[in-house]
Amino acid sequence: MQPTNDYTGIIHHAYEAFNKREVDKVLSYMNPDVRWSNGWEGGYVFGHDAVKDYWTRQWKELDPIVVPVSTDQRNEHEMEVTVHQVVKDMQGNLLFDGIVKHVYIFKDGKIQSMEIENKN
């Protein structure tokens, strides 16, 4: 079965906004009750306010840049995104440089959840 939705544009716009630290723009691509993987502290955050708080705290400690390398739409509502992630501390020291797989579930045309599937 061929997927009926292609969320590639949403994904690329969301990462671009994230890298520019445009929180409200990224949140506009998410459902209000989004479930977001907390790759920094572990666990999950739920909802726009929690995602915004998580990123705001993270950006005071870390400087992550995340760029999509490839996308694969698994089914009608699920997309796998392979990203190149570079994370530095606020002094510019490299903490991580590698490939990470993010898996998104979409609902009603917006991001419903994001899972970090693996780190290489």
LOVEX-313959 format. One record per atom (N, C-alpha, C): x, z, y; residue in three letters. Coordinates in steps of 0.02 Angstrom, whole numbers, plus 50000, padded with zeros to 5 digits. Example, Ala and Ser with C-alpha at 12.3 -4.5 7.8 and 13.67 -1.06 7.14 Angstrom:
2
506605039049716ALA/506155039049775ALA/506605039049835ALA/506425035449888SER/506845035749947SER/506455039450002SER/
//
This chain:
120
500425000049940MET/500005000050000MET/500445000050062MET/500314995550106GLN/500684995050169GLN/500405000150219GLN/500845004150252PRO/500605008950301PRO/500215005450357PRO/499695008750382THR/499295005750435THR/499525007950504THR/499975012850507ASN/500225015250571ASN/500985014750572ASN/501255012850629ASP/501975012750637ASP/502135017450695ASP/502455022950679TYR/502585028150729TYR/503295027750757TYR/503645022250743THR/504335021550765THR/504415022450840THR/503975019450879GLY/504005020050952GLY/503945027250975GLY/503475030950947ILE/503395037950965ILE/504025041850950ILE/504305040550891ILE/504905044150870ILE/505485042750919ILE/505605036450935HIS/506155034850980HIS/506055037751050HIS/505445037451075HIS/505305040351142HIS/505395047951141HIS/505185051151086ALA/505245058451081ALA/505975060551080ALA/506395057151041TYR/507105058951040TYR/507435057651107TYR/507255052151139GLU/507545050651205GLU/507365056151254GLU/506735058351255ALA/506525063651300ALA/506865070251283ALA/506935071751217PHE/507285077851196PHE/507995077851223PHE/508345072351216ASN/509045072051238ASN/509115072551314ASN/508575070951350LYS/508575071751423LYS/508305078551444LYS/508105082551394ARG/507825089251405ARG/507155089051441ARG/506775083751429GLU/506105082951458GLU/505595085851409GLU/505545092451409VAL/505145095951359VAL/504415093751361VAL/504115093551419ASP/503405091951423ASP/503265084851397ASP/503725080251409LYS/503635073451383LYS/503655073351307LYS/504125077051277VAL/504155077451204VAL/503515080551178VAL/503295085951208LEU/502685089251186LEU/502075084651189LEU/502075079851234SER/501505075251240SER/501425070951178SER/501945070451137TYR/501915066651075TYR/501705070951015TYR/501585077451027MET/501425082150974MET/500705084750981MET/500405086150924ASN/499765089650925ASN/499865096750949ASN/499365099750980PRO/499435106551008PRO/499625111750955PRO/499415110750892ASP/499565115550840ASP/500135113250795ASP/500615109650823VAL/501185106850787VAL/501565112450749VAL/501825110550691ARG/502255114950651ARG/502955111950654ARG/503425115550685TRP/504085112850699TRP/504625116950664TRP/505055113650628SER/505605117050593SER/506115119750644SER/506285126050637ASN/506775129250680ASN/507455128850646ASN/507815123350659GLY/508455122250628GLY/509005126750653GLY/508895130050708TRP/509395134350738TRP/509375141450710TRP/508775144350708GLU/508695151250688GLU/508375152050619GLU/508105146550593GLY/507755146850529GLY/507005147650538GLY/506635145750488GLY/505915146350490GLY/505585140750529GLY/505015142350557TYR/504615137350594TYR/504335140450657TYR/504175136150705VAL/503795138150763VAL/503155134050763VAL/502635136850791PHE/501975133750789PHE/501675133150858PHE/501495127150877GLY/501165125950941GLY/501645124250997GLY/501365121051048HIS/501765118751105HIS/502165124351138HIS/501845130051151ASP/502195135451186ASP/502795137951146ASP/502715138551081ALA/503265140951039ALA/503825135851035ALA/503665129451031VAL/504185124251030VAL/504565124251095VAL/504205124751151LYS/504525124851216LYS/504985130951223LYS/504745136651202ASP/505155142751204ASP/505775142051161ASP/505695139451101TYR/506255138351055TYR/506785133951086TYR/506585128151112TRP/507065123551142TRP/507395126551205TRP/507005129951246THR/507275132951307THR/507815138051289THR/507695142251239ARG/508195147051217ARG/508805143551187ARG/508675138451146GLN/509215134751113GLN/509675131551164GLN/509385128351214TRP/509775124651264TRP/510195129151309TRP/510065135551308LYS/510495140251344LYS/511135141851305LYS/511115140551239GLU/511675142051194GLU/512025135851167GLU/511635130551157LEU/511875124551124LEU/511705118251164LEU/512105113051153ASP/511985106651185ASP/511925101351130ASP/511315100651100PRO/511225095751047PRO/511025088851075PRO/511305083751044ILE/511095076851057ILE/510915073950989ILE/510315071250984VAL/510055068850920VAL/509815061650929VAL/510115057050891VAL/509965049950899VAL/509715047050833VAL/509125044050832PRO/508885040950770PRO/509345035150750PRO/509515035050686VAL/509925029750657VAL/509475024850619VAL/508985027550583SER/508515023350545SER/507865027050535SER/507345023250524THR/506685026150509THR/506405022750447THR/506025026550409ASP/505695023950350ASP/505005027050346ASP/504505022950354GLN/503825025450350GLN/503645026250276GLN/503585032450253ARG/503465033950183ARG/502755032250161ARG/502295033750204ASN/501585032150191ASN/501225031950258ASN/500575031750256GLU/500175030850317GLU/500305036250370GLU/500465042350348HIS/500525047950395HIS/501215051250395HIS/501685048550358GLU/502335051950351GLU/502905047150365GLU/503385049450406MET/503955045350423MET/504595049450415MET/505085046350383GLU/505745049350375GLU/506205046350429GLU/506555050650464VAL/507005048450517VAL/507705051150503VAL/508175046650493THR/508875048650485THR/509185048750555THR/509485054350573VAL/509755055150640VAL/510495056950638VAL/510855054850690HIS/511535057150701HIS/511485062850751HIS/511695068650730GLN/511635074650772GLN/512315077250790GLN/512425078150855VAL/513035081150880VAL/512835087450918VAL/513115093050898VAL/512955099450930VAL/513595102550956VAL/513585104151021LYS/514155107651052LYS/513905114251081LYS/514365118951089ASP/514175125051125ASP/514225123551200ASP/514065128351240MET/514035127151312MET/514735126451344MET/515245127851305GLN/515935126751329GLN/516195119951307GLN/515775116151270GLY/515975109451249GLY/516305109151180GLY/516335114751145ASN/516635114851079ASN/516155111851028ASN/516415107450986LEU/516005104150935LEU/515825109050880LEU/515175109750866LEU/514935114150813LEU/514695110250752LEU/514415104250764PHE/514165100150710PHE/514155092950732PHE/514355088550687ASP/514315081350699ASP/514175078150631ASP/513555076150622GLY/513375073450557GLY/512685070250555GLY/512495068450496ILE/511855065150483ILE/511355070350457ILE/510755070150483VAL/510225074650464VAL/509595070550453VAL/509185072550405LYS/508565069050392LYS/507975073350416LYS/507565070550459HIS/506955073750484HIS/506365070050454HIS/505865073850432VAL/505255070850405VAL/504665073050448VAL/504305068150473TYR/503735069350517TYR/503085067750482TYR/502595072050494ILE/501905070750474ILE/501515069550538ILE/501115064250539PHE/500705062650597PHE/499965063950582PHE/499615066050633LYS/498895067050628LYS/498585064850695LYS/498085060850692ASP/497745058350752ASP/498225055050801ASP/498735051550774GLY/499195047750815GLY/499745051850848GLY/499795058250831LYS/500315062550860LYS/500675066350805LYS/501255069050823ILE/501655072850775ILE/501295079450759ILE/501175080550694GLN/500865086650670GLN/501385091650644GLN/501915088850614SER/502445093350589SER/503105089450583SER/503645093450585MET/504325090750575MET/504685095550528MET/504975092550477GLU/505355096250427GLU/506065093550425GLU/506555098050420ILE/507245095950410ILE/507345095650335ILE/507445089550309GLU/507465088750237GLU/508145090250208GLU/508665088150242ASN/509345089750218ASN/509845088750274ASN/510415091850265LYS/510975090850311LYS/511565088450268LYS/511925083550293ASN/512515081050259ASN/513145083150296ASN/
//
